[in-house]
């Protein structure tokens, strides 16, 4: 079993930056890919970005242009951690951000991720 714990989040103003962290514990050798999803108020949870053990990165193909220039994912395998650096935040980025992990390659589909964190609230005021 794998446990994921997020940290970071909070209230910021539009244009600010924020960094989310997620640390895995337990059977971490089974974690090949880790990523981030988010769920805005009244909307379904959506994929944001994921990174494989080897560093391959996948952004949401439907939102890549918007995300790639502002959101950066990174991973420290030695610390079993993944990070999401978010710059130039916008009010529409307001959501609960979830860390997720799986034993296979990076994918978009939510139901392919086996492990989930508890979520971190990110609120961006205008």
C-alpha positions as CSV (number, residue, x, y, z in Angstrom):
1,X,0.0,0.0,0.0
2,X,1.1,3.6,-0.7
3,X,0.1,6.7,1.2
4,X,0.3,10.1,-0.4
5,X,0.4,13.3,1.7
6,X,0.2,16.7,0.1
7,X,1.4,20.0,1.6
8,X,1.2,23.6,0.5
9,X,-2.0,25.3,-0.7
10,X,-3.8,28.2,0.7
11,X,-5.0,31.6,-0.4
12,X,-3.1,33.8,-2.8
13,X,-3.8,36.6,-5.1
14,X,-3.9,36.5,-8.9
15,X,-0.4,36.6,-10.3
16,X,1.2,35.0,-7.3
17,X,3.1,31.7,-7.2
18,X,2.6,28.6,-5.1
19,X,4.3,25.3,-4.7
20,X,2.5,22.1,-3.8
21,X,4.4,19.1,-2.5
22,X,3.4,15.4,-2.3
23,X,5.4,12.8,-0.4
24,X,4.8,9.1,-0.8
25,X,5.3,6.4,1.9
26,X,4.8,2.7,2.1
27,X,5.5,0.5,-1.0
28,X,6.9,3.4,-3.0
29,X,8.8,1.1,-5.3
30,X,5.5,0.4,-7.0
31,X,5.1,4.1,-7.9
32,X,6.2,4.6,-11.5
33,X,4.2,7.8,-12.1
34,X,3.0,10.6,-9.9
35,X,0.8,13.5,-10.9
36,X,-1.7,16.1,-10.0
37,X,-5.4,16.4,-10.6
38,X,-7.6,19.3,-9.5
39,X,-11.3,19.8,-8.8
40,X,-12.8,23.2,-9.1
41,X,-16.1,24.0,-7.3
42,X,-19.0,22.4,-9.1
43,X,-16.8,20.7,-11.6
44,X,-15.5,17.2,-12.1
45,X,-11.9,16.4,-11.1
46,X,-9.5,16.9,-14.0
47,X,-6.0,15.8,-14.9
48,X,-3.3,18.5,-14.7
49,X,0.1,17.0,-15.2
50,X,2.1,13.9,-14.3
51,X,5.7,12.7,-14.3
52,X,7.2,9.3,-14.6
53,X,10.1,7.9,-12.7
54,X,12.4,8.6,-15.6
55,X,11.2,12.2,-15.9
56,X,8.7,11.9,-18.8
57,X,6.1,14.6,-18.3
58,X,2.5,14.7,-19.6
59,X,0.3,17.7,-19.4
60,X,-3.4,17.7,-19.9
61,X,-3.6,17.6,-23.7
62,X,-6.8,19.7,-23.7
63,X,-5.2,22.4,-21.6
64,X,-1.5,22.1,-22.2
65,X,-1.0,25.6,-23.7
66,X,-2.5,27.2,-20.6
67,X,-0.6,25.0,-18.1
68,X,2.8,24.4,-19.6
69,X,3.9,28.0,-19.3
70,X,2.7,28.4,-15.7
71,X,2.8,25.0,-14.0
72,X,5.9,22.9,-13.6
73,X,6.1,19.4,-12.2
74,X,9.2,17.9,-10.8
75,X,10.1,14.8,-8.8
76,X,12.7,13.8,-6.3
77,X,12.9,10.1,-6.4
78,X,15.2,9.9,-3.4
79,X,12.6,11.7,-1.3
80,X,9.6,9.9,-2.9
81,X,8.2,13.3,-3.6
82,X,6.6,15.2,-6.4
83,X,6.2,19.0,-6.6
84,X,3.9,21.3,-8.5
85,X,5.2,24.8,-9.0
86,X,2.4,27.1,-10.1
87,X,3.2,30.6,-11.3
88,X,1.1,33.5,-12.4
89,X,-1.9,31.9,-10.8
90,X,-5.4,32.9,-12.0
91,X,-8.8,32.8,-10.2
92,X,-9.8,29.9,-12.5
93,X,-7.0,27.8,-11.0
94,X,-8.9,27.8,-7.7
95,X,-9.5,24.1,-6.9
96,X,-8.7,21.3,-4.6
97,X,-5.5,19.8,-5.9
98,X,-4.9,16.1,-5.5
99,X,-1.7,14.1,-5.8
100,X,-2.0,10.8,-7.5
101,X,0.2,7.8,-8.2
102,X,0.2,4.7,-10.2
103,X,2.4,1.7,-11.1
104,X,2.5,2.4,-14.8
105,X,3.4,5.1,-17.2
106,X,2.0,8.6,-17.2
107,X,-1.6,8.7,-18.3
108,X,-4.5,11.2,-18.2
109,X,-7.3,8.9,-17.0
110,X,-8.2,9.4,-13.4
111,X,-9.3,5.8,-12.9
112,X,-5.8,4.6,-13.9
113,X,-4.3,6.1,-10.8
114,X,-4.3,3.7,-7.8
115,X,-3.2,6.0,-5.0
116,X,-4.5,9.4,-4.0
117,X,-3.7,12.1,-1.5
118,X,-6.3,13.9,0.6
119,X,-6.3,17.1,-1.4
120,X,-5.0,20.6,-0.9
121,X,-7.1,23.7,-1.3
122,X,-5.7,26.4,-3.6
123,X,-7.7,29.6,-3.7
124,X,-6.7,32.4,-6.0
125,X,-8.4,35.7,-5.4
126,X,-8.8,38.3,-8.2
